[in-house]
Each structure stands twice: as C-alpha cells, then as structure tokens.
Amino acid sequence: MKIYLGKTGLNKTWQEPFPEITKCHKCGGKANIMFVGFEGRKLNQYICNLKENGGKGDYWVHDAIACAIYLCADCFEPIILLNQA
C-alpha cells in the first residue's frame, strides 16, 4: 500500500476522487483529509486476501482498496472513506 499525504492522494482511488473535506459521522462537523492509502496494481499483497467475505454480519472487501483518512476539526474523530477496484 502506498500512502499519499493530504490533497496529493485525493485522485489515488479506484472510483471517483475523494473529497478534500467530508462530514463527521459523530458530530456532523467538517473532517479534513490527512492521507490516502492506495493498493496499486504492482503490489503483491492485498487486504482482501486477509479474510473471506462471508456476507452480512461478516462483510469483507473483495478487491484492492483505496482509503481516505480524515480528522474532524470539531471532535477529533477519525473518519474513513473506502472504495474498491
């Protein structure tokens, strides 16, 4: 997994670009981007290989992921957005 700090990673995604700011699920405040983790095509290990997807109650990712990590400016809660290839 490659890590991209701040705004530099917003386009490192398997789907639409990640937003620079997202809503905090805890307090409703604004959460700012800290970094993005991206599993690229040239890597040999993937998070999806750690566990089988067992369905509801045992969901797991099924492909390479990208995740954006944010921090709420109001309550300091970390917020994570994730997508898959």
Backbone atoms as SQL, in Angstrom:
CREATE TABLE atoms (id INTEGER PRIMARY KEY, chain TEXT, resi INTEGER, resn TEXT, atom TEXT, x REAL, y REAL, z REAL);
INSERT INTO atoms VALUES
  (1, 'A', 1, 'MET', 'N', 0.851, -1.170, 0.000),
  (2, 'A', 1, 'MET', 'CA', 0.000, 0.000, 0.000),
  (3, 'A', 1, 'MET', 'C', 0.894, 1.230, 0.000),
  (4, 'A', 2, 'LYS', 'N', 0.554, 2.168, -0.844),
  (5, 'A', 2, 'LYS', 'CA', 1.262, 3.440, -0.881),
  (6, 'A', 2, 'LYS', 'C', 0.424, 4.479, -0.132),
  (7, 'A', 3, 'ILE', 'N', 1.112, 5.363, 0.567),
  (8, 'A', 3, 'ILE', 'CA', 0.453, 6.414, 1.340),
  (9, 'A', 3, 'ILE', 'C', 0.747, 7.760, 0.694),
  (10, 'A', 4, 'TYR', 'N', -0.298, 8.569, 0.533),
  (11, 'A', 4, 'TYR', 'CA', -0.195, 9.904, -0.051),
  (12, 'A', 4, 'TYR', 'C', -0.720, 10.918, 0.957),
  (13, 'A', 5, 'LEU', 'N', 0.106, 11.871, 1.333),
  (14, 'A', 5, 'LEU', 'CA', -0.278, 12.852, 2.348),
  (15, 'A', 5, 'LEU', 'C', -1.186, 13.942, 1.787),
  (16, 'A', 6, 'GLY', 'N', -2.171, 14.329, 2.583),
  (17, 'A', 6, 'GLY', 'CA', -3.057, 15.449, 2.259),
  (18, 'A', 6, 'GLY', 'C', -3.715, 15.344, 0.903),
  (19, 'A', 7, 'LYS', 'N', -3.826, 16.485, 0.231),
  (20, 'A', 7, 'LYS', 'CA', -4.534, 16.581, -1.043),
  (21, 'A', 7, 'LYS', 'C', -3.885, 15.780, -2.165),
  (22, 'A', 8, 'THR', 'N', -2.595, 15.435, -2.025),
  (23, 'A', 8, 'THR', 'CA', -1.901, 14.732, -3.107),
  (24, 'A', 8, 'THR', 'C', -2.514, 13.372, -3.407),
  (25, 'A', 9, 'GLY', 'N', -3.259, 12.800, -2.458),
  (26, 'A', 9, 'GLY', 'CA', -3.825, 11.484, -2.663),
  (27, 'A', 9, 'GLY', 'C', -5.280, 11.452, -3.074),
  (28, 'A', 10, 'LEU', 'N', -5.911, 12.593, -3.216),
  (29, 'A', 10, 'LEU', 'CA', -7.354, 12.602, -3.486),
  (30, 'A', 10, 'LEU', 'C', -7.738, 11.891, -4.782),
  (31, 'A', 11, 'ASN', 'N', -6.832, 11.829, -5.742),
  (32, 'A', 11, 'ASN', 'CA', -7.106, 11.123, -7.007),
  (33, 'A', 11, 'ASN', 'C', -6.595, 9.690, -7.002),
  (34, 'A', 12, 'LYS', 'N', -5.986, 9.245, -5.922),
  (35, 'A', 12, 'LYS', 'CA', -5.490, 7.874, -5.812),
  (36, 'A', 12, 'LYS', 'C', -6.632, 6.998, -5.303),
  (37, 'A', 13, 'THR', 'N', -7.502, 6.641, -6.201),
  (38, 'A', 13, 'THR', 'CA', -8.732, 5.950, -5.868),
  (39, 'A', 13, 'THR', 'C', -9.119, 5.035, -7.015),
  (40, 'A', 14, 'TRP', 'N', -9.919, 4.035, -6.707),
  (41, 'A', 14, 'TRP', 'CA', -10.413, 3.131, -7.734),
  (42, 'A', 14, 'TRP', 'C', -11.729, 3.618, -8.323),
  (43, 'A', 15, 'GLN', 'N', -12.307, 4.662, -7.738),
  (44, 'A', 15, 'GLN', 'CA', -13.591, 5.174, -8.210),
  (45, 'A', 15, 'GLN', 'C', -13.483, 6.692, -8.360),
  (46, 'A', 16, 'GLU', 'N', -14.480, 7.432, -7.939),
  (47, 'A', 16, 'GLU', 'CA', -14.437, 8.890, -8.013),
  (48, 'A', 16, 'GLU', 'C', -13.380, 9.426, -7.046),
  (49, 'A', 17, 'PRO', 'N', -12.787, 10.592, -7.334),
  (50, 'A', 17, 'PRO', 'CA', -11.815, 11.177, -6.407),
  (51, 'A', 17, 'PRO', 'C', -12.429, 11.379, -5.025),
  (52, 'A', 18, 'PHE', 'N', -11.594, 11.254, -4.003),
  (53, 'A', 18, 'PHE', 'CA', -12.050, 11.517, -2.645),
  (54, 'A', 18, 'PHE', 'C', -12.209, 13.022, -2.445),
  (55, 'A', 19, 'PRO', 'N', -13.164, 13.450, -1.605),
  (56, 'A', 19, 'PRO', 'CA', -13.315, 14.879, -1.330),
  (57, 'A', 19, 'PRO', 'C', -12.214, 15.362, -0.376),
  (58, 'A', 20, 'GLU', 'N', -11.911, 16.648, -0.433),
  (59, 'A', 20, 'GLU', 'CA', -10.923, 17.236, 0.475),
  (60, 'A', 20, 'GLU', 'C', -11.461, 17.310, 1.904),
  (61, 'A', 21, 'ILE', 'N', -12.772, 17.509, 2.020),
  (62, 'A', 21, 'ILE', 'CA', -13.450, 17.603, 3.320),
  (63, 'A', 21, 'ILE', 'C', -14.666, 16.689, 3.272),
  (64, 'A', 22, 'THR', 'N', -14.945, 15.988, 4.365),
  (65, 'A', 22, 'THR', 'CA', -16.136, 15.157, 4.456),
  (66, 'A', 22, 'THR', 'C', -16.832, 15.419, 5.790),
  (67, 'A', 23, 'LYS', 'N', -18.072, 15.016, 5.885),
  (68, 'A', 23, 'LYS', 'CA', -18.846, 15.230, 7.107),
  (69, 'A', 23, 'LYS', 'C', -18.479, 14.193, 8.167),
  (70, 'A', 24, 'CYS', 'N', -18.320, 14.649, 9.387),
  (71, 'A', 24, 'CYS', 'CA', -18.042, 13.759, 10.502),
  (72, 'A', 24, 'CYS', 'C', -19.310, 12.988, 10.867),
  (73, 'A', 25, 'HIS', 'N', -19.209, 11.666, 10.967),
  (74, 'A', 25, 'HIS', 'CA', -20.372, 10.849, 11.308),
  (75, 'A', 25, 'HIS', 'C', -20.709, 10.922, 12.804),
  (76, 'A', 26, 'LYS', 'N', -19.795, 11.440, 13.611),
  (77, 'A', 26, 'LYS', 'CA', -20.030, 11.519, 15.052),
  (78, 'A', 26, 'LYS', 'C', -20.724, 12.819, 15.458),
  (79, 'A', 27, 'CYS', 'N', -20.190, 13.965, 14.988),
  (80, 'A', 27, 'CYS', 'CA', -20.733, 15.257, 15.436),
  (81, 'A', 27, 'CYS', 'C', -21.319, 16.098, 14.318),
  (82, 'A', 28, 'GLY', 'N', -21.122, 15.685, 13.068),
  (83, 'A', 28, 'GLY', 'CA', -21.633, 16.449, 11.937),
  (84, 'A', 28, 'GLY', 'C', -20.705, 17.559, 11.477),
  (85, 'A', 29, 'GLY', 'N', -19.552, 17.690, 12.118),
  (86, 'A', 29, 'GLY', 'CA', -18.584, 18.722, 11.753),
  (87, 'A', 29, 'GLY', 'C', -17.842, 18.396, 10.472),
  (88, 'A', 30, 'LYS', 'N', -16.860, 19.227, 10.169),
  (89, 'A', 30, 'LYS', 'CA', -16.058, 19.049, 8.963),
  (90, 'A', 30, 'LYS', 'C', -14.786, 18.277, 9.293),
  (91, 'A', 31, 'ALA', 'N', -14.548, 17.219, 8.521),
  (92, 'A', 31, 'ALA', 'CA', -13.338, 16.416, 8.683),
  (93, 'A', 31, 'ALA', 'C', -12.421, 16.666, 7.490),
  (94, 'A', 32, 'ASN', 'N', -11.180, 17.002, 7.767),
  (95, 'A', 32, 'ASN', 'CA', -10.193, 17.342, 6.742),
  (96, 'A', 32, 'ASN', 'C', -9.322, 16.135, 6.401),
  (97, 'A', 33, 'ILE', 'N', -8.935, 16.062, 5.121),
  (98, 'A', 33, 'ILE', 'CA', -8.107, 14.949, 4.666),
  (99, 'A', 33, 'ILE', 'C', -6.750, 14.950, 5.380),
  (100, 'A', 34, 'MET', 'N', -6.313, 13.767, 5.830),
  (101, 'A', 34, 'MET', 'CA', -4.969, 13.605, 6.387),
  (102, 'A', 34, 'MET', 'C', -4.098, 12.856, 5.375),
  (103, 'A', 35, 'PHE', 'N', -4.583, 11.665, 4.943),
  (104, 'A', 35, 'PHE', 'CA', -3.822, 10.895, 3.961),
  (105, 'A', 35, 'PHE', 'C', -4.708, 9.876, 3.272),
  (106, 'A', 36, 'VAL', 'N', -4.207, 9.348, 2.158),
  (107, 'A', 36, 'VAL', 'CA', -4.891, 8.307, 1.394),
  (108, 'A', 36, 'VAL', 'C', -3.954, 7.111, 1.294),
  (109, 'A', 37, 'GLY', 'N', -4.506, 5.920, 1.512),
  (110, 'A', 37, 'GLY', 'CA', -3.780, 4.674, 1.291),
  (111, 'A', 37, 'GLY', 'C', -4.332, 4.025, 0.031),
  (112, 'A', 38, 'PHE', 'N', -3.444, 3.588, -0.851),
  (113, 'A', 38, 'PHE', 'CA', -3.867, 3.036, -2.143),
  (114, 'A', 38, 'PHE', 'C', -3.130, 1.733, -2.436),
  (115, 'A', 39, 'GLU', 'N', -3.883, 0.664, -2.648),
  (116, 'A', 39, 'GLU', 'CA', -3.317, -0.616, -3.078),
  (117, 'A', 39, 'GLU', 'C', -3.265, -0.610, -4.599),
  (118, 'A', 40, 'GLY', 'N', -2.074, -0.493, -5.155),
  (119, 'A', 40, 'GLY', 'CA', -1.920, -0.418, -6.602),
  (120, 'A', 40, 'GLY', 'C', -1.743, -1.768, -7.257),
  (121, 'A', 41, 'ARG', 'N', -1.696, -1.755, -8.562),
  (122, 'A', 41, 'ARG', 'CA', -1.594, -2.988, -9.351),
  (123, 'A', 41, 'ARG', 'C', -0.245, -3.685, -9.200),
  (124, 'A', 42, 'LYS', 'N', 0.801, -2.971, -8.837),
  (125, 'A', 42, 'LYS', 'CA', 2.139, -3.555, -8.775),
  (126, 'A', 42, 'LYS', 'C', 2.459, -4.172, -7.417),
  (127, 'A', 43, 'LEU', 'N', 1.546, -4.129, -6.496),
  (128, 'A', 43, 'LEU', 'CA', 1.796, -4.691, -5.172),
  (129, 'A', 43, 'LEU', 'C', 1.363, -6.153, -5.133),
  (130, 'A', 44, 'ASN', 'N', 1.998, -6.947, -4.300),
  (131, 'A', 44, 'ASN', 'CA', 1.700, -8.377, -4.250),
  (132, 'A', 44, 'ASN', 'C', 0.743, -8.765, -3.137),
  (133, 'A', 45, 'GLN', 'N', 0.551, -7.907, -2.150),
  (134, 'A', 45, 'GLN', 'CA', -0.308, -8.239, -1.026),
  (135, 'A', 45, 'GLN', 'C', -1.511, -7.294, -1.002),
  (136, 'A', 46, 'TYR', 'N', -2.672, -7.867, -0.747),
  (137, 'A', 46, 'TYR', 'CA', -3.904, -7.074, -0.724),
  (138, 'A', 46, 'TYR', 'C', -4.688, -7.371, 0.544),
  (139, 'A', 47, 'ILE', 'N', -5.340, -6.374, 1.061),
  (140, 'A', 47, 'ILE', 'CA', -6.166, -6.523, 2.259),
  (141, 'A', 47, 'ILE', 'C', -7.273, -7.544, 2.027),
  (142, 'A', 48, 'CYS', 'N', -7.797, -7.611, 0.812),
  (143, 'A', 48, 'CYS', 'CA', -8.880, -8.565, 0.525),
  (144, 'A', 48, 'CYS', 'C', -8.452, -10.013, 0.747),
  (145, 'A', 49, 'ASN', 'N', -7.152, -10.284, 0.720),
  (146, 'A', 49, 'ASN', 'CA', -6.661, -11.650, 0.918),
  (147, 'A', 49, 'ASN', 'C', -6.525, -12.036, 2.384),
  (148, 'A', 50, 'LEU', 'N', -6.760, -11.118, 3.288),
  (149, 'A', 50, 'LEU', 'CA', -6.640, -11.408, 4.713),
  (150, 'A', 50, 'LEU', 'C', -7.800, -12.232, 5.250),
  (151, 'A', 51, 'LYS', 'N', -8.960, -12.160, 4.564),
  (152, 'A', 51, 'LYS', 'CA', -10.177, -12.789, 5.094),
  (153, 'A', 51, 'LYS', 'C', -11.171, -12.985, 3.961),
  (154, 'A', 52, 'GLU', 'N', -11.977, -14.010, 4.045),
  (155, 'A', 52, 'GLU', 'CA', -13.043, -14.241, 3.066),
  (156, 'A', 52, 'GLU', 'C', -14.239, -13.350, 3.379),
  (157, 'A', 53, 'ASN', 'N', -14.941, -12.919, 2.341),
  (158, 'A', 53, 'ASN', 'CA', -16.175, -12.155, 2.520),
  (159, 'A', 53, 'ASN', 'C', -17.281, -13.145, 2.840),
  (160, 'A', 54, 'GLY', 'N', -17.805, -13.087, 4.067),
  (161, 'A', 54, 'GLY', 'CA', -18.829, -14.026, 4.494),
  (162, 'A', 54, 'GLY', 'C', -20.246, -13.504, 4.349),
  (163, 'A', 55, 'GLY', 'N', -20.424, -12.329, 3.769),
  (164, 'A', 55, 'GLY', 'CA', -21.764, -11.765, 3.624),
  (165, 'A', 55, 'GLY', 'C', -22.187, -10.987, 4.852),
  (166, 'A', 56, 'LYS', 'N', -23.455, -10.649, 4.930),
  (167, 'A', 56, 'LYS', 'CA', -23.958, -9.804, 6.011),
  (168, 'A', 56, 'LYS', 'C', -23.558, -10.362, 7.383),
  (169, 'A', 57, 'GLY', 'N', -23.023, -9.487, 8.219),
  (170, 'A', 57, 'GLY', 'CA', -22.535, -9.883, 9.526),
  (171, 'A', 57, 'GLY', 'C', -21.084, -10.340, 9.502),
  (172, 'A', 58, 'ASP', 'N', -20.566, -10.519, 8.290),
  (173, 'A', 58, 'ASP', 'CA', -19.177, -10.942, 8.122),
  (174, 'A', 58, 'ASP', 'C', -18.604, -10.347, 6.825),
  (175, 'A', 59, 'TYR', 'N', -19.034, -9.126, 6.482),
  (176, 'A', 59, 'TYR', 'CA', -18.565, -8.477, 5.256),
  (177, 'A', 59, 'TYR', 'C', -17.064, -8.248, 5.287),
  (178, 'A', 60, 'TRP', 'N', -16.444, -8.314, 4.116),
  (179, 'A', 60, 'TRP', 'CA', -15.028, -8.020, 3.945),
  (180, 'A', 60, 'TRP', 'C', -14.839, -7.536, 2.512),
  (181, 'A', 61, 'VAL', 'N', -13.806, -6.775, 2.266),
  (182, 'A', 61, 'VAL', 'CA', -13.553, -6.252, 0.923),
  (183, 'A', 61, 'VAL', 'C', -13.223, -7.403, -0.026),
  (184, 'A', 62, 'HIS', 'N', -13.570, -7.223, -1.319),
  (185, 'A', 62, 'HIS', 'CA', -13.386, -8.293, -2.294),
  (186, 'A', 62, 'HIS', 'C', -12.308, -7.991, -3.335),
  (187, 'A', 63, 'ASP', 'N', -11.685, -6.804, -3.253),
  (188, 'A', 63, 'ASP', 'CA', -10.716, -6.394, -4.267),
  (189, 'A', 63, 'ASP', 'C', -9.752, -5.384, -3.651),
  (190, 'A', 64, 'ALA', 'N', -8.792, -4.910, -4.447),
  (191, 'A', 64, 'ALA', 'CA', -7.856, -3.884, -3.985),
  (192, 'A', 64, 'ALA', 'C', -8.646, -2.657, -3.512),
  (193, 'A', 65, 'ILE', 'N', -8.122, -1.995, -2.492),
  (194, 'A', 65, 'ILE', 'CA', -8.845, -0.856, -1.930),
  (195, 'A', 65, 'ILE', 'C', -8.046, 0.438, -2.021),
  (196, 'A', 66, 'ALA', 'N', -8.772, 1.526, -1.857),
  (197, 'A', 66, 'ALA', 'CA', -8.213, 2.847, -1.588),
  (198, 'A', 66, 'ALA', 'C', -8.994, 3.372, -0.393),
  (199, 'A', 67, 'CYS', 'N', -8.298, 3.975, 0.560),
  (200, 'A', 67, 'CYS', 'CA', -8.994, 4.526, 1.717),
  (201, 'A', 67, 'CYS', 'C', -8.452, 5.913, 2.026),
  (202, 'A', 68, 'ALA', 'N', -9.356, 6.825, 2.294),
  (203, 'A', 68, 'ALA', 'CA', -9.009, 8.193, 2.662),
  (204, 'A', 68, 'ALA', 'C', -9.290, 8.355, 4.150),
  (205, 'A', 69, 'ILE', 'N', -8.311, 8.882, 4.875),
  (206, 'A', 69, 'ILE', 'CA', -8.419, 9.066, 6.312),
  (207, 'A', 69, 'ILE', 'C', -8.521, 10.561, 6.597),
  (208, 'A', 70, 'TYR', 'N', -9.554, 10.927, 7.328),
  (209, 'A', 70, 'TYR', 'CA', -9.841, 12.325, 7.665),
  (210, 'A', 70, 'TYR', 'C', -9.816, 12.499, 9.178),
  (211, 'A', 71, 'LEU', 'N', -9.742, 13.753, 9.629),
  (212, 'A', 71, 'LEU', 'CA', -9.818, 14.052, 11.047),
  (213, 'A', 71, 'LEU', 'C', -10.767, 15.223, 11.241),
  (214, 'A', 72, 'CYS', 'N', -11.769, 15.031, 12.110),
  (215, 'A', 72, 'CYS', 'CA', -12.758, 16.073, 12.366),
  (216, 'A', 72, 'CYS', 'C', -12.114, 17.218, 13.153),
  (217, 'A', 73, 'ALA', 'N', -12.313, 18.424, 12.667),
  (218, 'A', 73, 'ALA', 'CA', -11.752, 19.615, 13.308),
  (219, 'A', 73, 'ALA', 'C', -12.498, 19.981, 14.586),
  (220, 'A', 74, 'ASP', 'N', -13.705, 19.444, 14.782),
  (221, 'A', 74, 'ASP', 'CA', -14.509, 19.779, 15.963),
  (222, 'A', 74, 'ASP', 'C', -14.356, 18.775, 17.101),
  (223, 'A', 75, 'CYS', 'N', -14.390, 17.486, 16.785),
  (224, 'A', 75, 'CYS', 'CA', -14.380, 16.477, 17.859),
  (225, 'A', 75, 'CYS', 'C', -13.178, 15.535, 17.800),
  (226, 'A', 76, 'PHE', 'N', -12.295, 15.717, 16.825),
  (227, 'A', 76, 'PHE', 'CA', -11.072, 14.931, 16.689),
  (228, 'A', 76, 'PHE', 'C', -11.337, 13.469, 16.334),
  (229, 'A', 77, 'GLU', 'N', -12.525, 13.161, 15.812),
  (230, 'A', 77, 'GLU', 'CA', -12.880, 11.793, 15.399),
  (231, 'A', 77, 'GLU', 'C', -12.251, 11.480, 14.042),
  (232, 'A', 78, 'PRO', 'N', -11.607, 10.325, 13.900),
  (233, 'A', 78, 'PRO', 'CA', -11.116, 9.938, 12.576),
  (234, 'A', 78, 'PRO', 'C', -12.277, 9.414, 11.726),
  (235, 'A', 79, 'ILE', 'N', -12.279, 9.782, 10.457),
  (236, 'A', 79, 'ILE', 'CA', -13.316, 9.360, 9.518),
  (237, 'A', 79, 'ILE', 'C', -12.604, 8.665, 8.362),
  (238, 'A', 80, 'ILE', 'N', -13.143, 7.533, 7.906),
  (239, 'A', 80, 'ILE', 'CA', -12.519, 6.781, 6.833),
  (240, 'A', 80, 'ILE', 'C', -13.516, 6.573, 5.702),
  (241, 'A', 81, 'LEU', 'N', -13.111, 6.910, 4.490),
  (242, 'A', 81, 'LEU', 'CA', -13.876, 6.585, 3.286),
  (243, 'A', 81, 'LEU', 'C', -13.079, 5.525, 2.537),
  (244, 'A', 82, 'LEU', 'N', -13.762, 4.516, 1.988),
  (245, 'A', 82, 'LEU', 'CA', -13.098, 3.384, 1.360),
  (246, 'A', 82, 'LEU', 'C', -13.809, 3.036, 0.062),
  (247, 'A', 83, 'ASN', 'N', -13.041, 2.650, -0.939),
  (248, 'A', 83, 'ASN', 'CA', -13.652, 2.093, -2.146),
  (249, 'A', 83, 'ASN', 'C', -12.774, 0.968, -2.665),
  (250, 'A', 84, 'GLN', 'N', -13.303, 0.206, -3.611),
  (251, 'A', 84, 'GLN', 'CA', -12.626, -0.973, -4.144),
  (252, 'A', 84, 'GLN', 'C', -12.484, -0.896, -5.656),
  (253, 'A', 85, 'ALA', 'N', -11.508, -1.655, -6.160),
  (254, 'A', 85, 'ALA', 'CA', -11.288, -1.712, -7.601),
  (255, 'A', 85, 'ALA', 'C', -12.458, -2.385, -8.295);
